[in-house]
Amino acid sequence: MGFYSVVKEWKDFDFEGYFSKVTDEDVVDSIYKEHLTEYDFLNLLSPIAKNHLEEMARRANEIKTQHFGNIISLYMPIYISNFCTNNCTYCGFSKKNHIVRKHQNLEQIEEEAKEIAKTGVEHILMLTGEAHGLVTLDYLKDAVKVLKKYFNSVSIEVMPLEEWEYKELVDIGLDGLTVYQETYNEERYDEVHLSGKKKDYHFRLDTPERGAKAGIRTIGIGPLFGLSEIRKEAFMAGMHLKYLTDNYLNSSFSISLPRINPAEGGFQPDHPLDDITFVQFMTAFRIFQIKADINISTREVASFRDHLMHMGITKMSVGSKTDVGGYTENDPSTCQFEISDNRSAEETIQAIRDNGYQPIFKDWEQIK
Amino acid sequence: MDKLVLKGHEFESRLLTGTGKFSDKNLIAPMLKASGSNIITMALRRVNFSNPKENVLNYIPKDVTLLPNTSGARNAEEAIKIARIAREAGCGDFIKIEIINDMKYLMPDNEETIKATKVLADEGFIVLPYIVPDLITAKKLEEAGAAAVMPLGSPIGSNKGLQTKALIEMINENKKVPVIVDAGIGTPSQAAEAMEMGVDAVLVNTAISTAEDPVKMGEAFALGVKAGRMAYLSKLAKTSKYANASSPLTDFLFRGEK
């Protein structure tokens, strides 16, 4: 049954009714509790908790400093293929979009890897679209092998795979997996995923669990804010994080809060997440799950990212390009979404130092 | 002050420190100077051998003993591999075994730690294993060739001090190798408390590296450790539930006075 049993458990919960009864005292109580229940997490996500944003931010920073130290780990994304056989209403890679498509061969991947390695960042996240017959397990394995030559830690954000497929990737040195549920709302999920393998809600929902069973060390999850009611999405993502943390002691988990940026196709989110609520949710995640990594991508603008450094985040992507061939080619493909923080890796790393944190280039020793 | 001895190696200071969590690696050297600590641990997984500017080893004074740790290892096999990489990379023969299989509470795996200790001690490493305080594990580690045992005072990063005091006492009372309390110590007074018990040393990382002034905090911990050691060596006065008169009332009976 997996995490779906938890989804069902909360499906008919009266969130609005609960939120309307939360008091300021409840929120303050939840901010400072050592072990938070699901209801404490709800208190932190409630609209009234916005009155306590400063306290939440301070508490989040305190927890992060205590458990992770004054550090921010760095990673860089590499897009190696943007072909896609899915039709998703919100995504620039959707098969219906007429964009510049590219699919890199191993030599091209190696050229990009060499370029990225010059920054000194040792953690790489490899991304593809979901394209059957083109992005195959063998292709992914070959690509991981190439990247392993240049980076200590290789993670993937590709189509969901079977457990045995993850195992094969782990055997050649993969240590990270990122998979966003997009929306936990099953009906909404069906509406925005028009066709393709991604339409299978359950297969996607169980992906982090299959990865953990296969022995992947670090697993990142998150909702894509904008598709469905934001407080429920944040809550279910928190429940997912808790479920995975409680059941898979062997892996560590991270949460991201991506929100929809303009992409090819012009999708307008009907549930936008504003900056204030973003900070509320992010600090709520930190206070609720103290050991989870919190990851902020270049979807957010530079000045916002700099402020977030002081509120409990542990991971940042730097110098990102979301187009295939973005680091080496003059004529790259269309990017997946618009980057909001256009600083180079060096500029962001300097900003991390200027803000009083140590950038961590390497946090993993390859021992396979 | 008497010296800390680990497999024949003598150290002036009984405070071990760590490199993790500092906001700036340039703070490590002045912290070491202020604290007098002459053993520092660092996670091998964080050492950038290929990048001199980011290589933490370049920020540690040469007269300080490196204690690479196997953080990231989830079983004995991985810990052994990491230890060998550390030695090959020129980090010396000291190794702190840290095998953590539980990412929720970060509790060390004692069973795998015993296995790794045996293999690495046989290979000539000076092995310092980090454990959940357990007397039987400590005895097995001594037998396996550990240079010391490192029981946790409370969970990593909790700063809760000696919550496992009763268990550490058992290990300490029966030790054949030094006992170094690792993890959980958040204040100099907690370090002093551990040293007063008679443990041989403490390892403090978070409480120093994340303090607003890590250099001054390093010095504060040095003083706490020194005070605790001095108190232990001078044999603490006994505690009692009832008041004890400093001039006994019945003493006259035995002195032949009336």
Interface residues (C-beta under 8 A of the other chain):
Chain A: T65 Q66 H67 F68 G69 N70 I71 G120 E122 T245 D246 L249 N250 S251 S252 F253 K291 R353 G356 Y357 Q358 I360 F361 K362 D363 W364 E365 I367
Chain B: G20 K21 F22 S23 D24 K25 L44 R45 R46 V47 N48 N51 K53 E54 G72 A73 R74 E78 K81 I82 I85 N101 D102 M103 K104 L106 G157 N159 T206 S209 T210
